[in-house]
């Protein structure tokens, strides 16, 4: 049987040469398109729901947020495990599905269920599905530094300039901003002033809400021109907040500054980031989307950071300190070097012991073709290349 196969191959040289070239081309294309990462994805299909409930204690969050959401997502087909973690002002629900379940189908099922109950949760509660990531999705980390900028300003630059640009990169699932202070306006009521003007904290909240919005109007046609009419009322500075009217007493407006102190502060912090022994820093952590090519994602991140660096204020710089692509490149180079060394050693051994150059060359050609064929199989079954 083996002799017949060999005889057929020798009689159809042109056909087998063409098939060999086709296999080499398809294998090389599969290698280029094969998702390459440093670590394998060993997690099952998993969907997380993250909901924020400002000001609620763990008991309230469990009773008024976690329990209704858990009740709603129970019974989704192919669901295997349902678990949750409830903390102060935070609820995290994790739903595991059986192996082979399509990730996007699972997310759609969960999204449909939670959308039915989100509107019924207490006021101020908001959240949704977590990004599509895996446990080892962090592929790039960097610091945002500036000699003449404090951590609040650097955090604002990261949140409003750098992060939106990175989110547009193919393969990026999310960008976490860590460290620094998130700028916010604080309105601290004066109890004595409120009593004097017969006002409450709710009156201040209502006034700020009603005076912090833009409204669209109509169009005014004049000759051949059309003018758009709208009102701009969004609050942007401390002075604008202080001048918001809360009520009227004896014909005189009572402003926010008359009953409260307006200051520039930061949101409540639950941790910090230090770096290089220099105290607190501002860090950006980029997460790779599950199934995306980690090396291509990092390449896109670097290009995006180079372009966004030009838009940053003078003196602000992006300093990377972790690059997954370096590990991936090292792994790929190791495989390449091992393959070359194996081919050379096989050729030397065959020539020395068999004394037949043609047989040695044949085996030397088959080895790379075998690897290329392996890439084709890996691509067809959606298997990624990694260190393991």
N, C-alpha and C positions, 0 to 999 in steps of 0.2 A: 504493500500500500504506500509506504513512504517512498519507495523507489519510483512508483508511478507519479507521485506528486512532484518529485524532483525532475523526472523526465518531462512532465508537462510544463513545468516552470522553465526548463531549458529550451523547450521548443517554442515558447511564447515569450521570448525575451523582451520584445517591445512592449507588450501588454504589462508585464511585471515592472518594467522601468517606469511606465506611466503611472501605474498604481503606487509605486514607491514615491514618486514625486508628488502625487496627490496626497498621500498620507503625510509626507513631510510638510506640505503646504497647509493642510487642515490642522495638523498637530501644532505648527507654529502659530496659526491663527488662534487655536484654542488656548495656547500658552499666553498669548497677548491678552485675550479676553477673560482668562481665568482669574477669579477674585483671589488676590494674594494678601495674606495678613500674617501677623506674627504668631497669633494663637488661634486655635480652632474654636468654632462656635459649638459648645457642648450643651447649650441651654435648649429647652423645649420651646414650643410656641407659647408665648406669654404676653399678656396684655395687662398693663397697669393703669389704674385710674387714680389721679392725684387731685385732691380737692382741698382748697384752703378755706378755713372758717375763722376769720379774724376775731380775736377776743373770746373765743369759746374754750372752755376747759375740756380736758380729755373726756370727762363723763358726758358733757353736752354734745361733743363731736360724735362720740360713740352712739348716743341715743338718737340724735336728730340728723346726722349725716351718714355715718358709716352703716348703721343698720338698714335704713331705707334703700341705700345703694346696693348693699349685699342682697337684700331681698329681691331687688329688681333683676339682678344679673344671674340669680340662681336659675338653673334649668336650661342654660344655653347649650345647644348640642355640642358633643365632644368635649365638654368641660370635665376636667379631672380633679382639680384642686382649687378651692376658693379660700383665700386668707386675707387678713387685713391688719394694718398697724394704725393705731389711733394715738395721736399726740396732741399737745396743746396747739390748737388752731390748725391742725393738719390731719387729714385722713388719706391713707394709701391702701388701695385695694388691689390685690394681685390675683389674676385668673389664669390658671394653667390649663392648656388644652393637650389632647393626646398627640403623639408624634405623627407628623405628616399633615397636620392641619395647616391650611394656608393662613399666613399671618394677616393678610389684608381682609380675608373673610372673617377671621376672628375679631379683628378690630371693628369691622362694620357691625357685627352682631352686638358687641359690647356698647358701641357708640349709640346704636338705636335704643338699647335698653336704658342707658343712663340719661339720654336726652328726655325721656318720658318723665323722669323724676327730678331732674335738676331744677326745673322751674318751681317745684313744690318745696324745695329746701329753704331754710331761713334766709332772710335778706342779707346780702353781702357775701354769701357763700358762692364760690366760683371754682371751676376746675375743668378737667377733661382728661384725655388719654395722654399718657407719657410718650415720649419719642420712641421710635423703633430702634432700640439698641440692644446690646448684649452685655454681659458682665464686664468684659474687657474691651469696651468700645473707645476708651480714651486714646486718641492717636496723636494729639498735638497739644502742647501746653506752652504758654508764654506769659511773660510779665509785661505790664504797661508801666513804663517809668517816665518821669519828667522831673527835672531839677527844680523848676519853679512852680510845680503843681502839687497840691495836697491830694490825699487819697480820695476825697470826695470828687474832685475834678477829674482825676484819672478814671474813677469808676464811671462817671458820666460819659467820658470819651469812649470807654469800652462798651457801655450799654447802647449808646446812640450812634456811634460811628463804626466801630470795628465789628461788633456782633452782627448787625444787619448785613454787612458785606459778606461775612463768613457763612451766614445761613443760606446764601444764594449759591454756594459751591456745591457741585454735584457730589453726592455721597455723605454730606454732613447732615447728621440727624439733629444736633442741638449744640449750642455753645453756652456753657455755664460760666457766669461771671462770679468770681469769688474774691473776697476781701474788699477792702475799701468801705465807703459809706454811700448809701443810696440817698441822694438829696431829696428833701421833702420840706414843705412849709408847715410849721407848727403854729396852731392857733390855741393859745392857753387862756381860757376864760378867767375873768376876775370876779369871784363870787360877790364881793361887796358892790361892784359896779352893776352886776346883773340884778341884785336886789334893789339897788337905787333906781334903776330904770324899769323895774318890774318885767324883766326878761328871763328867759331860760336858755340852757345850752342848745335845746332843739331850735330855738329861734335863730341862733347863730348858724347852725348847720343848714337850716332852710335857706337863709339869706345867701350863704356861700354857694349852695347848690343852684339856686335860681339865678345867681349872677356870674356863674362860671360856665358859660356856654355861648356858642355862636349860633346865630339863627339866619336862615336864608329868607330872602324877601321875594320880590317879583322883578320883572324887567320894565325898564322905562325906555320907550321908543321916542327918540328925538331926531327928526329929520331922517338921515340914513344911518344913524347910530343906535345901538342898543346898549343901555347901561344896566348892569346887574346890581341889584340892591341887596345888601345883607348887613347884618349887625355883628360886630366883633366884640365879644364879651368875655373871652377866655382869660382867666387870671394868669399872669406870668411873673409878676414881681411882688415883693413884700408891700410896696406902696399901694399897688392896686388892691391887694387884699385888705389892707387897713382902711381903705376908702369905701368899702362895700357897705351900703346902708342896711341896718338891721331892722329898725323901726323908726317911728316918728313920735316925738314927745314935745308937746306944747309948740307945735309947728316947726320944730327943729329936728333934722335927721340925727339918729343915733348910729354912729359908724362902728365898724368892728374894732377900731383902735380905742374907742371909748369904753368898751366892755371886755377887751381881751388884749393880750400881748401876742404879736405876730413875730416869729423868729424863723431863721433858717436852720433846719436840723437834719436828722437822718432817720431812716426807718429803723425799727428795732432789729438789733443784730443778734445772731445766735452762734457766732464763731468768727474766726479771723484767719488770715494767711500770713505767714512770715517767710522771708526768703533771704538766703545768703548771710544770715546773722545781722541784717540791717533793720530789723523790725518789720512792721506790717507792710505788705505789698498788695498790689492788685493783679489778680491772675485770671487768664482766660483758658478754659479747658474745652477742647473741641472733641465731640463724640462722633464716631463713625456710624453710619446707618448699617443696620444688620444686613449682611449679604453684599455690601458694597466693597469695591476693591480698595483696600486700605492704602496701598501705595499711590494709586491715582488720586484718592481723596487728599492725601498729604500734599501731593504736587499742586492740586488746585488750591489748597489752603495757602501754600507759600506764594503762589502767584497773586492771590487775593490780598495777602498781607503786604506784598510789595507795592501793589497799586494803592492800597488804603494808607500806606505810610506817607504818601505825597499829600493826602488830604488832612493829615493830623496837624495840630498846632505846632509851631516851632518849639523845639526842645523835648517833645514827646516822642518816645521811641518804643518799639516792640522788641522784646528780648526773648527769643525762644529758649527753652531749657529741656524740652522733651520732644523728640521727633521719632515716631514709630517707623517712619520710612527708613531710617538708618538701620534698625534691627531687621526690617524686611529685606533691604538690599544686602545686608550681610548674609542672611539666610539663603537668598537666591544665589549669591556669589559662591557660597559654600557648596551648594548643590551642583553648580556649574563646574567648579574646580574638581569636585569628586568625580563627576562624569568624565571629564577630560582625563583625569589620572587613571580612572578605571579602563578607559579605551586604550590608553597608551600601554598600561601594564598588560592588558589582554593581548595586544598586538605583539609586545615583546615576548611574552610567554609562548604564544603560538608559534612565532618565528623560531624561537630557540629550541622548542621541543618537537615541533612538527616539521620545521624546515620548509613550510609551504607559505609563501607570501600571499597567494590568492585566498587561501582559507583565512588567513589572519585579517586581510582587508575586508572579507565578507562579514566576519564577526564584528569587526570594528564599525561597519556601516549599520549592522542590525541593532547594536546597542543604542545609538541615538534614536533610531526609528522606534524602538520599543518605548523609550521615554516619551517621544512625541505621541505615540499611540495611547500611552497612559494619560496624557493631558486631554486627549479627545474624550476618553471614557470619563475622566473627572468632570469635564465640562458638561457632558451629557447628563450626568446624575447630580449636577449642582453641588459638587464637592469642591471646597476651597483648598488652596495650597497654603501650608503654614509650617511652622517649625516642627510640629508633631508628625 
